[in-house]
Amino acid sequence: ELELAKQAIAEQKTINRAKLLLMQQLNYNESQAHRALQKQAMDQKINLAEMAGLIIKVASGKN
């Protein structure tokens, strides 16, 4: 249970960081950033945390 909780917290941090990047780079508010993140995740058929990780990776220039 502890590991699951730690993983959930780590995933939420990743999602929040990706939303912040979208807000800064695209001038989105938080709800717009979250919706954009959700849409991309659905379009690519991956979960929200994975999509957030990809956004962070691309933003940091690590392809």
CHARMM internal coordinates of N, CA and C (Angstrom, degrees):
IC EDIT
DIST 1 N 1 CA 1.4597
DIST 1 CA 1 C 1.5247
ANGL 1 N 1 CA 1 C 110.93
DIST 1 C 2 N 1.3239
ANGL 1 CA 1 C 2 N 115.60
DIHE 1 N 1 CA 1 C 2 N -40.31
DIST 2 N 2 CA 1.4631
ANGL 1 C 2 N 2 CA 119.30
DIHE 1 CA 1 C 2 N 2 CA -179.65
DIST 2 CA 2 C 1.5197
ANGL 2 N 2 CA 2 C 110.87
DIHE 1 C 2 N 2 CA 2 C -62.94
DIST 2 C 3 N 1.3215
ANGL 2 CA 2 C 3 N 116.85
DIHE 2 N 2 CA 2 C 3 N -41.70
DIST 3 N 3 CA 1.4673
ANGL 2 C 3 N 3 CA 120.14
DIHE 2 CA 2 C 3 N 3 CA 179.21
DIST 3 CA 3 C 1.5253
ANGL 3 N 3 CA 3 C 111.10
DIHE 2 C 3 N 3 CA 3 C -63.63
DIST 3 C 4 N 1.3243
ANGL 3 CA 3 C 4 N 116.39
DIHE 3 N 3 CA 3 C 4 N -39.94
DIST 4 N 4 CA 1.4692
ANGL 3 C 4 N 4 CA 119.74
DIHE 3 CA 3 C 4 N 4 CA 177.98
DIST 4 CA 4 C 1.5202
ANGL 4 N 4 CA 4 C 111.03
DIHE 3 C 4 N 4 CA 4 C -63.87
DIST 4 C 5 N 1.3141
ANGL 4 CA 4 C 5 N 116.83
DIHE 4 N 4 CA 4 C 5 N -40.18
DIST 5 N 5 CA 1.4569
ANGL 4 C 5 N 5 CA 121.21
DIHE 4 CA 4 C 5 N 5 CA 178.54
DIST 5 CA 5 C 1.5264
ANGL 5 N 5 CA 5 C 110.45
DIHE 4 C 5 N 5 CA 5 C -65.08
DIST 5 C 6 N 1.3245
ANGL 5 CA 5 C 6 N 116.29
DIHE 5 N 5 CA 5 C 6 N -42.83
DIST 6 N 6 CA 1.4658
ANGL 5 C 6 N 6 CA 120.09
DIHE 5 CA 5 C 6 N 6 CA 178.52
DIST 6 CA 6 C 1.5162
ANGL 6 N 6 CA 6 C 111.01
DIHE 5 C 6 N 6 CA 6 C -62.96
DIST 6 C 7 N 1.3338
ANGL 6 CA 6 C 7 N 115.98
DIHE 6 N 6 CA 6 C 7 N -40.68
DIST 7 N 7 CA 1.4635
ANGL 6 C 7 N 7 CA 120.23
DIHE 6 CA 6 C 7 N 7 CA 179.39
DIST 7 CA 7 C 1.5266
ANGL 7 N 7 CA 7 C 110.58
DIHE 6 C 7 N 7 CA 7 C -65.51
DIST 7 C 8 N 1.3201
ANGL 7 CA 7 C 8 N 117.22
DIHE 7 N 7 CA 7 C 8 N -41.54
DIST 8 N 8 CA 1.4600
ANGL 7 C 8 N 8 CA 120.99
DIHE 7 CA 7 C 8 N 8 CA 179.44
DIST 8 CA 8 C 1.5246
ANGL 8 N 8 CA 8 C 110.92
DIHE 7 C 8 N 8 CA 8 C -62.92
DIST 8 C 9 N 1.3206
ANGL 8 CA 8 C 9 N 116.58
DIHE 8 N 8 CA 8 C 9 N -40.44
DIST 9 N 9 CA 1.4701
ANGL 8 C 9 N 9 CA 120.19
DIHE 8 CA 8 C 9 N 9 CA 178.69
DIST 9 CA 9 C 1.5248
ANGL 9 N 9 CA 9 C 110.11
DIHE 8 C 9 N 9 CA 9 C -65.98
DIST 9 C 10 N 1.3217
ANGL 9 CA 9 C 10 N 117.00
DIHE 9 N 9 CA 9 C 10 N -43.26
DIST 10 N 10 CA 1.4639
ANGL 9 C 10 N 10 CA 120.81
DIHE 9 CA 9 C 10 N 10 CA 179.08
DIST 10 CA 10 C 1.5279
ANGL 10 N 10 CA 10 C 110.90
DIHE 9 C 10 N 10 CA 10 C -62.46
DIST 10 C 11 N 1.3330
ANGL 10 CA 10 C 11 N 116.90
DIHE 10 N 10 CA 10 C 11 N -41.74
DIST 11 N 11 CA 1.4622
ANGL 10 C 11 N 11 CA 120.54
DIHE 10 CA 10 C 11 N 11 CA 178.51
DIST 11 CA 11 C 1.5236
ANGL 11 N 11 CA 11 C 110.79
DIHE 10 C 11 N 11 CA 11 C -64.09
DIST 11 C 12 N 1.3299
ANGL 11 CA 11 C 12 N 117.16
DIHE 11 N 11 CA 11 C 12 N -40.83
DIST 12 N 12 CA 1.4663
ANGL 11 C 12 N 12 CA 120.33
DIHE 11 CA 11 C 12 N 12 CA 179.98
DIST 12 CA 12 C 1.5273
ANGL 12 N 12 CA 12 C 110.69
DIHE 11 C 12 N 12 CA 12 C -65.49
DIST 12 C 13 N 1.3228
ANGL 12 CA 12 C 13 N 117.28
DIHE 12 N 12 CA 12 C 13 N -37.77
DIST 13 N 13 CA 1.4673
ANGL 12 C 13 N 13 CA 120.60
DIHE 12 CA 12 C 13 N 13 CA 176.98
DIST 13 CA 13 C 1.5259
ANGL 13 N 13 CA 13 C 110.53
DIHE 12 C 13 N 13 CA 13 C -63.44
DIST 13 C 14 N 1.3340
ANGL 13 CA 13 C 14 N 116.58
DIHE 13 N 13 CA 13 C 14 N -41.32
DIST 14 N 14 CA 1.4601
ANGL 13 C 14 N 14 CA 121.11
DIHE 13 CA 13 C 14 N 14 CA 178.83
DIST 14 CA 14 C 1.5196
ANGL 14 N 14 CA 14 C 110.62
DIHE 13 C 14 N 14 CA 14 C -63.67
DIST 14 C 15 N 1.3150
ANGL 14 CA 14 C 15 N 116.54
DIHE 14 N 14 CA 14 C 15 N -44.02
DIST 15 N 15 CA 1.4680
ANGL 14 C 15 N 15 CA 121.35
DIHE 14 CA 14 C 15 N 15 CA 179.26
DIST 15 CA 15 C 1.5233
ANGL 15 N 15 CA 15 C 110.23
DIHE 14 C 15 N 15 CA 15 C -62.59
DIST 15 C 16 N 1.3219
ANGL 15 CA 15 C 16 N 117.01
DIHE 15 N 15 CA 15 C 16 N -45.00
DIST 16 N 16 CA 1.4674
ANGL 15 C 16 N 16 CA 120.43
DIHE 15 CA 15 C 16 N 16 CA -179.88
DIST 16 CA 16 C 1.5232
ANGL 16 N 16 CA 16 C 111.65
DIHE 15 C 16 N 16 CA 16 C -63.56
DIST 16 C 17 N 1.3334
ANGL 16 CA 16 C 17 N 116.48
DIHE 16 N 16 CA 16 C 17 N -38.71
DIST 17 N 17 CA 1.4655
ANGL 16 C 17 N 17 CA 119.86
DIHE 16 CA 16 C 17 N 17 CA 179.09
DIST 17 CA 17 C 1.5296
ANGL 17 N 17 CA 17 C 110.29
DIHE 16 C 17 N 17 CA 17 C -65.63
DIST 17 C 18 N 1.3258
ANGL 17 CA 17 C 18 N 116.83
DIHE 17 N 17 CA 17 C 18 N -42.36
DIST 18 N 18 CA 1.4640
ANGL 17 C 18 N 18 CA 120.49
DIHE 17 CA 17 C 18 N 18 CA 178.70
DIST 18 CA 18 C 1.5281
ANGL 18 N 18 CA 18 C 110.66
DIHE 17 C 18 N 18 CA 18 C -64.16
DIST 18 C 19 N 1.3256
ANGL 18 CA 18 C 19 N 116.65
DIHE 18 N 18 CA 18 C 19 N -40.86
DIST 19 N 19 CA 1.4669
ANGL 18 C 19 N 19 CA 119.33
DIHE 18 CA 18 C 19 N 19 CA 177.68
DIST 19 CA 19 C 1.5235
ANGL 19 N 19 CA 19 C 110.42
DIHE 18 C 19 N 19 CA 19 C -62.19
DIST 19 C 20 N 1.3263
ANGL 19 CA 19 C 20 N 117.00
DIHE 19 N 19 CA 19 C 20 N -41.10
DIST 20 N 20 CA 1.4581
ANGL 19 C 20 N 20 CA 120.81
DIHE 19 CA 19 C 20 N 20 CA 178.95
DIST 20 CA 20 C 1.5313
ANGL 20 N 20 CA 20 C 110.63
DIHE 19 C 20 N 20 CA 20 C -61.58
DIST 20 C 21 N 1.3210
ANGL 20 CA 20 C 21 N 116.19
DIHE 20 N 20 CA 20 C 21 N -42.57
DIST 21 N 21 CA 1.4653
ANGL 20 C 21 N 21 CA 119.43
DIHE 20 CA 20 C 21 N 21 CA 177.57
DIST 21 CA 21 C 1.5316
ANGL 21 N 21 CA 21 C 111.66
DIHE 20 C 21 N 21 CA 21 C -61.09
DIST 21 C 22 N 1.3304
ANGL 21 CA 21 C 22 N 116.09
DIHE 21 N 21 CA 21 C 22 N -43.94
DIST 22 N 22 CA 1.4675
ANGL 21 C 22 N 22 CA 119.54
DIHE 21 CA 21 C 22 N 22 CA 178.01
DIST 22 CA 22 C 1.5235
ANGL 22 N 22 CA 22 C 111.29
DIHE 21 C 22 N 22 CA 22 C -63.48
DIST 22 C 23 N 1.3106
ANGL 22 CA 22 C 23 N 115.82
DIHE 22 N 22 CA 22 C 23 N -38.84
DIST 23 N 23 CA 1.4666
ANGL 22 C 23 N 23 CA 120.24
DIHE 22 CA 22 C 23 N 23 CA 179.33
DIST 23 CA 23 C 1.5302
ANGL 23 N 23 CA 23 C 110.36
DIHE 22 C 23 N 23 CA 23 C -64.61
DIST 23 C 24 N 1.3199
ANGL 23 CA 23 C 24 N 117.28
DIHE 23 N 23 CA 23 C 24 N -41.20
DIST 24 N 24 CA 1.4641
ANGL 23 C 24 N 24 CA 121.31
DIHE 23 CA 23 C 24 N 24 CA -178.85
DIST 24 CA 24 C 1.5223
ANGL 24 N 24 CA 24 C 111.56
DIHE 23 C 24 N 24 CA 24 C -72.64
DIST 24 C 25 N 1.3159
ANGL 24 CA 24 C 25 N 117.09
DIHE 24 N 24 CA 24 C 25 N -44.80
DIST 25 N 25 CA 1.4548
ANGL 24 C 25 N 25 CA 120.64
DIHE 24 CA 24 C 25 N 25 CA -172.59
DIST 25 CA 25 C 1.5198
ANGL 25 N 25 CA 25 C 113.75
DIHE 24 C 25 N 25 CA 25 C -81.83
DIST 25 C 26 N 1.3353
ANGL 25 CA 25 C 26 N 116.55
DIHE 25 N 25 CA 25 C 26 N -32.77
DIST 26 N 26 CA 1.4656
ANGL 25 C 26 N 26 CA 119.78
DIHE 25 CA 25 C 26 N 26 CA -175.63
DIST 26 CA 26 C 1.5230
ANGL 26 N 26 CA 26 C 113.49
DIHE 25 C 26 N 26 CA 26 C -111.68
DIST 26 C 27 N 1.3235
ANGL 26 CA 26 C 27 N 114.91
DIHE 26 N 26 CA 26 C 27 N 4.15
DIST 27 N 27 CA 1.4673
ANGL 26 C 27 N 27 CA 120.41
DIHE 26 CA 26 C 27 N 27 CA 179.01
DIST 27 CA 27 C 1.5293
ANGL 27 N 27 CA 27 C 112.23
DIHE 26 C 27 N 27 CA 27 C 60.62
DIST 27 C 28 N 1.3195
ANGL 27 CA 27 C 28 N 116.89
DIHE 27 N 27 CA 27 C 28 N 35.88
DIST 28 N 28 CA 1.4575
ANGL 27 C 28 N 28 CA 122.39
DIHE 27 CA 27 C 28 N 28 CA 177.79
DIST 28 CA 28 C 1.5206
ANGL 28 N 28 CA 28 C 109.58
DIHE 27 C 28 N 28 CA 28 C -87.06
DIST 28 C 29 N 1.3481
ANGL 28 CA 28 C 29 N 115.61
DIHE 28 N 28 CA 28 C 29 N 154.42
DIST 29 N 29 CA 1.4583
ANGL 28 C 29 N 29 CA 118.41
DIHE 28 CA 28 C 29 N 29 CA 166.83
DIST 29 CA 29 C 1.5281
ANGL 29 N 29 CA 29 C 106.81
DIHE 28 C 29 N 29 CA 29 C -85.35
DIST 29 C 30 N 1.3232
ANGL 29 CA 29 C 30 N 117.41
DIHE 29 N 29 CA 29 C 30 N 176.41
DIST 30 N 30 CA 1.4644
ANGL 29 C 30 N 30 CA 119.73
DIHE 29 CA 29 C 30 N 30 CA -174.05
DIST 30 CA 30 C 1.5241
ANGL 30 N 30 CA 30 C 112.81
DIHE 29 C 30 N 30 CA 30 C -61.71
DIST 30 C 31 N 1.3218
ANGL 30 CA 30 C 31 N 117.49
DIHE 30 N 30 CA 30 C 31 N -41.17
DIST 31 N 31 CA 1.4697
ANGL 30 C 31 N 31 CA 118.72
DIHE 30 CA 30 C 31 N 31 CA -178.42
DIST 31 CA 31 C 1.5268
ANGL 31 N 31 CA 31 C 111.35
DIHE 30 C 31 N 31 CA 31 C -69.34
DIST 31 C 32 N 1.3216
ANGL 31 CA 31 C 32 N 117.56
DIHE 31 N 31 CA 31 C 32 N -35.92
DIST 32 N 32 CA 1.4652
ANGL 31 C 32 N 32 CA 120.20
DIHE 31 CA 31 C 32 N 32 CA 176.93
DIST 32 CA 32 C 1.5331
ANGL 32 N 32 CA 32 C 110.37
DIHE 31 C 32 N 32 CA 32 C -65.09
DIST 32 C 33 N 1.3216
ANGL 32 CA 32 C 33 N 115.95
DIHE 32 N 32 CA 32 C 33 N -41.55
DIST 33 N 33 CA 1.4603
ANGL 32 C 33 N 33 CA 120.75
DIHE 32 CA 32 C 33 N 33 CA 179.58
DIST 33 CA 33 C 1.5289
ANGL 33 N 33 CA 33 C 110.25
DIHE 32 C 33 N 33 CA 33 C -63.85
DIST 33 C 34 N 1.3313
ANGL 33 CA 33 C 34 N 116.54
DIHE 33 N 33 CA 33 C 34 N -42.15
DIST 34 N 34 CA 1.4610
ANGL 33 C 34 N 34 CA 120.22
DIHE 33 CA 33 C 34 N 34 CA -179.87
DIST 34 CA 34 C 1.5242
ANGL 34 N 34 CA 34 C 111.07
DIHE 33 C 34 N 34 CA 34 C -65.33
DIST 34 C 35 N 1.3205
ANGL 34 CA 34 C 35 N 116.58
DIHE 34 N 34 CA 34 C 35 N -43.08
DIST 35 N 35 CA 1.4751
ANGL 34 C 35 N 35 CA 120.31
DIHE 34 CA 34 C 35 N 35 CA 178.51
DIST 35 CA 35 C 1.5270
ANGL 35 N 35 CA 35 C 111.15
DIHE 34 C 35 N 35 CA 35 C -63.43
DIST 35 C 36 N 1.3338
ANGL 35 CA 35 C 36 N 117.06
DIHE 35 N 35 CA 35 C 36 N -40.85
DIST 36 N 36 CA 1.4623
ANGL 35 C 36 N 36 CA 120.62
DIHE 35 CA 35 C 36 N 36 CA 179.10
DIST 36 CA 36 C 1.5303
ANGL 36 N 36 CA 36 C 110.11
DIHE 35 C 36 N 36 CA 36 C -63.63
DIST 36 C 37 N 1.3096
ANGL 36 CA 36 C 37 N 115.72
DIHE 36 N 36 CA 36 C 37 N -41.72
DIST 37 N 37 CA 1.4620
ANGL 36 C 37 N 37 CA 121.01
DIHE 36 CA 36 C 37 N 37 CA 178.28
DIST 37 CA 37 C 1.5278
ANGL 37 N 37 CA 37 C 110.82
DIHE 36 C 37 N 37 CA 37 C -63.30
DIST 37 C 38 N 1.3217
ANGL 37 CA 37 C 38 N 116.66
DIHE 37 N 37 CA 37 C 38 N -45.00
DIST 38 N 38 CA 1.4649
ANGL 37 C 38 N 38 CA 121.09
DIHE 37 CA 37 C 38 N 38 CA 178.29
DIST 38 CA 38 C 1.5212
ANGL 38 N 38 CA 38 C 111.17
DIHE 37 C 38 N 38 CA 38 C -61.60
DIST 38 C 39 N 1.3321
ANGL 38 CA 38 C 39 N 117.14
DIHE 38 N 38 CA 38 C 39 N -44.72
DIST 39 N 39 CA 1.4564
ANGL 38 C 39 N 39 CA 120.98
DIHE 38 CA 38 C 39 N 39 CA -177.80
DIST 39 CA 39 C 1.5208
ANGL 39 N 39 CA 39 C 110.92
DIHE 38 C 39 N 39 CA 39 C -63.03
DIST 39 C 40 N 1.3245
ANGL 39 CA 39 C 40 N 116.93
DIHE 39 N 39 CA 39 C 40 N -44.88
DIST 40 N 40 CA 1.4592
ANGL 39 C 40 N 40 CA 119.97
DIHE 39 CA 39 C 40 N 40 CA 178.55
DIST 40 CA 40 C 1.5275
ANGL 40 N 40 CA 40 C 111.31
DIHE 39 C 40 N 40 CA 40 C -61.89
DIST 40 C 41 N 1.3269
ANGL 40 CA 40 C 41 N 116.11
DIHE 40 N 40 CA 40 C 41 N -41.37
DIST 41 N 41 CA 1.4615
ANGL 40 C 41 N 41 CA 120.20
DIHE 40 CA 40 C 41 N 41 CA 179.27
DIST 41 CA 41 C 1.5301
ANGL 41 N 41 CA 41 C 110.44
DIHE 40 C 41 N 41 CA 41 C -62.93
DIST 41 C 42 N 1.3215
ANGL 41 CA 41 C 42 N 116.73
DIHE 41 N 41 CA 41 C 42 N -43.93
DIST 42 N 42 CA 1.4689
ANGL 41 C 42 N 42 CA 119.96
DIHE 41 CA 41 C 42 N 42 CA 179.06
DIST 42 CA 42 C 1.5209
ANGL 42 N 42 CA 42 C 111.28
DIHE 41 C 42 N 42 CA 42 C -65.64
DIST 42 C 43 N 1.3292
ANGL 42 CA 42 C 43 N 116.36
DIHE 42 N 42 CA 42 C 43 N -42.69
DIST 43 N 43 CA 1.4637
ANGL 42 C 43 N 43 CA 120.59
DIHE 42 CA 42 C 43 N 43 CA -179.48
DIST 43 CA 43 C 1.5273
ANGL 43 N 43 CA 43 C 111.32
DIHE 42 C 43 N 43 CA 43 C -61.43
DIST 43 C 44 N 1.3273
ANGL 43 CA 43 C 44 N 116.36
DIHE 43 N 43 CA 43 C 44 N -36.14
DIST 44 N 44 CA 1.4632
ANGL 43 C 44 N 44 CA 120.27
DIHE 43 CA 43 C 44 N 44 CA -177.77
DIST 44 CA 44 C 1.5312
ANGL 44 N 44 CA 44 C 112.52
DIHE 43 C 44 N 44 CA 44 C -94.98
DIST 44 C 45 N 1.3299
ANGL 44 CA 44 C 45 N 115.62
DIHE 44 N 44 CA 44 C 45 N -0.43
DIST 45 N 45 CA 1.4713
ANGL 44 C 45 N 45 CA 122.01
DIHE 44 CA 44 C 45 N 45 CA 178.47
DIST 45 CA 45 C 1.5332
ANGL 45 N 45 CA 45 C 112.88
DIHE 44 C 45 N 45 CA 45 C 57.70
DIST 45 C 46 N 1.3362
ANGL 45 CA 45 C 46 N 114.62
DIHE 45 N 45 CA 45 C 46 N 45.08
DIST 46 N 46 CA 1.4592
ANGL 45 C 46 N 46 CA 120.93
DIHE 45 CA 45 C 46 N 46 CA 174.93
DIST 46 CA 46 C 1.5245
ANGL 46 N 46 CA 46 C 107.81
DIHE 45 C 46 N 46 CA 46 C -129.81
DIST 46 C 47 N 1.3379
ANGL 46 CA 46 C 47 N 116.09
DIHE 46 N 46 CA 46 C 47 N 164.68
DIST 47 N 47 CA 1.4572
ANGL 46 C 47 N 47 CA 117.02
DIHE 46 CA 46 C 47 N 47 CA -178.44
DIST 47 CA 47 C 1.5252
ANGL 47 N 47 CA 47 C 110.83
DIHE 46 C 47 N 47 CA 47 C -78.73
DIST 47 C 48 N 1.3086
ANGL 47 CA 47 C 48 N 115.20
DIHE 47 N 47 CA 47 C 48 N 167.26
DIST 48 N 48 CA 1.4558
ANGL 47 C 48 N 48 CA 122.45
DIHE 47 CA 47 C 48 N 48 CA -174.02
DIST 48 CA 48 C 1.5291
ANGL 48 N 48 CA 48 C 111.65
DIHE 47 C 48 N 48 CA 48 C -60.06
DIST 48 C 49 N 1.3032
ANGL 48 CA 48 C 49 N 117.74
DIHE 48 N 48 CA 48 C 49 N -42.10
DIST 49 N 49 CA 1.4666
ANGL 48 C 49 N 49 CA 121.07
DIHE 48 CA 48 C 49 N 49 CA -178.42
DIST 49 CA 49 C 1.5340
ANGL 49 N 49 CA 49 C 111.06
DIHE 48 C 49 N 49 CA 49 C -65.52
DIST 49 C 50 N 1.3265
ANGL 49 CA 49 C 50 N 116.74
DIHE 49 N 49 CA 49 C 50 N -39.00
DIST 50 N 50 CA 1.4696
ANGL 49 C 50 N 50 CA 119.73
DIHE 49 CA 49 C 50 N 50 CA 177.88
DIST 50 CA 50 C 1.5276
ANGL 50 N 50 CA 50 C 110.43
DIHE 49 C 50 N 50 CA 50 C -64.25
DIST 50 C 51 N 1.3258
ANGL 50 CA 50 C 51 N 116.74
DIHE 50 N 50 CA 50 C 51 N -42.95
DIST 51 N 51 CA 1.4579
ANGL 50 C 51 N 51 CA 120.82
DIHE 50 CA 50 C 51 N 51 CA 178.78
DIST 51 CA 51 C 1.5142
ANGL 51 N 51 CA 51 C 110.33
DIHE 50 C 51 N 51 CA 51 C -63.35
DIST 51 C 52 N 1.3100
ANGL 51 CA 51 C 52 N 116.39
DIHE 51 N 51 CA 51 C 52 N -42.23
DIST 52 N 52 CA 1.4588
ANGL 51 C 52 N 52 CA 120.75
DIHE 51 CA 51 C 52 N 52 CA 178.65
DIST 52 CA 52 C 1.5268
ANGL 52 N 52 CA 52 C 110.21
DIHE 51 C 52 N 52 CA 52 C -60.77
DIST 52 C 53 N 1.3302
ANGL 52 CA 52 C 53 N 116.64
DIHE 52 N 52 CA 52 C 53 N -42.50
DIST 53 N 53 CA 1.4543
ANGL 52 C 53 N 53 CA 120.70
DIHE 52 CA 52 C 53 N 53 CA 177.52
DIST 53 CA 53 C 1.5162
ANGL 53 N 53 CA 53 C 112.49
DIHE 52 C 53 N 53 CA 53 C -60.63
DIST 53 C 54 N 1.3285
ANGL 53 CA 53 C 54 N 116.86
DIHE 53 N 53 CA 53 C 54 N -40.16
DIST 54 N 54 CA 1.4597
ANGL 53 C 54 N 54 CA 120.75
DIHE 53 CA 53 C 54 N 54 CA 177.85
DIST 54 CA 54 C 1.5223
ANGL 54 N 54 CA 54 C 111.37
DIHE 53 C 54 N 54 CA 54 C -65.18
DIST 54 C 55 N 1.3150
ANGL 54 CA 54 C 55 N 117.18
DIHE 54 N 54 CA 54 C 55 N -41.03
DIST 55 N 55 CA 1.4603
ANGL 54 C 55 N 55 CA 121.06
DIHE 54 CA 54 C 55 N 55 CA 179.40
DIST 55 CA 55 C 1.5320
ANGL 55 N 55 CA 55 C 109.94
DIHE 54 C 55 N 55 CA 55 C -62.73
DIST 55 C 56 N 1.3193
ANGL 55 CA 55 C 56 N 116.17
DIHE 55 N 55 CA 55 C 56 N -43.59
DIST 56 N 56 CA 1.4551
ANGL 55 C 56 N 56 CA 120.63
DIHE 55 CA 55 C 56 N 56 CA 179.42
DIST 56 CA 56 C 1.5328
ANGL 56 N 56 CA 56 C 110.29
DIHE 55 C 56 N 56 CA 56 C -63.91
DIST 56 C 57 N 1.3337
ANGL 56 CA 56 C 57 N 115.64
DIHE 56 N 56 CA 56 C 57 N -42.11
DIST 57 N 57 CA 1.4529
ANGL 56 C 57 N 57 CA 120.89
DIHE 56 CA 56 C 57 N 57 CA -179.43
DIST 57 CA 57 C 1.5359
ANGL 57 N 57 CA 57 C 110.69
DIHE 56 C 57 N 57 CA 57 C -61.81
DIST 57 C 58 N 1.3165
ANGL 57 CA 57 C 58 N 116.24
DIHE 57 N 57 CA 57 C 58 N -45.99
DIST 58 N 58 CA 1.4600
ANGL 57 C 58 N 58 CA 120.41
DIHE 57 CA 57 C 58 N 58 CA 179.80
DIST 58 CA 58 C 1.5349
ANGL 58 N 58 CA 58 C 111.16
DIHE 57 C 58 N 58 CA 58 C -65.73
DIST 58 C 59 N 1.3221
ANGL 58 CA 58 C 59 N 116.49
DIHE 58 N 58 CA 58 C 59 N -41.59
DIST 59 N 59 CA 1.4590
ANGL 58 C 59 N 59 CA 120.70
DIHE 58 CA 58 C 59 N 59 CA -178.84
DIST 59 CA 59 C 1.5249
ANGL 59 N 59 CA 59 C 111.57
DIHE 58 C 59 N 59 CA 59 C -65.13
DIST 59 C 60 N 1.3253
ANGL 59 CA 59 C 60 N 116.50
DIHE 59 N 59 CA 59 C 60 N -30.98
DIST 60 N 60 CA 1.4570
ANGL 59 C 60 N 60 CA 119.24
DIHE 59 CA 59 C 60 N 60 CA -179.66
DIST 60 CA 60 C 1.5279
ANGL 60 N 60 CA 60 C 112.01
DIHE 59 C 60 N 60 CA 60 C -87.03
DIST 60 C 61 N 1.3356
ANGL 60 CA 60 C 61 N 116.51
DIHE 60 N 60 CA 60 C 61 N -1.08
DIST 61 N 61 CA 1.4395
ANGL 60 C 61 N 61 CA 121.12
DIHE 60 CA 60 C 61 N 61 CA 176.58
DIST 61 CA 61 C 1.5121
ANGL 61 N 61 CA 61 C 115.40
DIHE 60 C 61 N 61 CA 61 C 82.12
DIST 61 C 62 N 1.3243
ANGL 61 CA 61 C 62 N 117.38
DIHE 61 N 61 CA 61 C 62 N 13.10
DIST 62 N 62 CA 1.4720
ANGL 61 C 62 N 62 CA 122.01
DIHE 61 CA 61 C 62 N 62 CA 179.85
DIST 62 CA 62 C 1.5178
ANGL 62 N 62 CA 62 C 109.23
DIHE 61 C 62 N 62 CA 62 C -98.22
DIST 62 C 63 N 1.3162
ANGL 62 CA 62 C 63 N 116.66
DIHE 62 N 62 CA 62 C 63 N 91.38
DIST 63 N 63 CA 1.4644
ANGL 62 C 63 N 63 CA 119.36
DIHE 62 CA 62 C 63 N 63 CA -179.85
DIST 63 CA 63 C 1.4493
ANGL 63 N 63 CA 63 C 108.74
DIHE 62 C 63 N 63 CA 63 C -90.58
END
COOR INIT
IC SEED 1 N 1 CA 1 C
IC BUILD
